[in-house]
């Protein structure tokens, strides 16, 4: 007698799903981003401005801003059904937005 046991150890993804990376910007994480901007030490940016080095000031600003942005709005990967768009103009972002609105409307 042969016995076959199948164990699933994790989430099995459907072959019809595609991963979509998005950042969620909403009213719940926006205040933390504003607070982080206010509480950041911008002295390096002002230092380069005083030295009349706009390139260095801009580079420093973008680095600091990018770190805060990545921290407050992390990238999330979602699985979206390939078969869900009924129209060829539906992009991955539009599909996500539609699913997000539907999900939040039911709460």
Buried (B, 14 or more C-beta within 10 A) or exposed (E): EEEEEEEEEEEEEEEEBBEBEBEEEEEEEEEEBEEBBEEEEBEBBEEBBEEEEEEBBEBBBEEBBEEBBEEBBEEEEBEBEEEEBEEEEEEBEEBBEBBBEEEEEEE
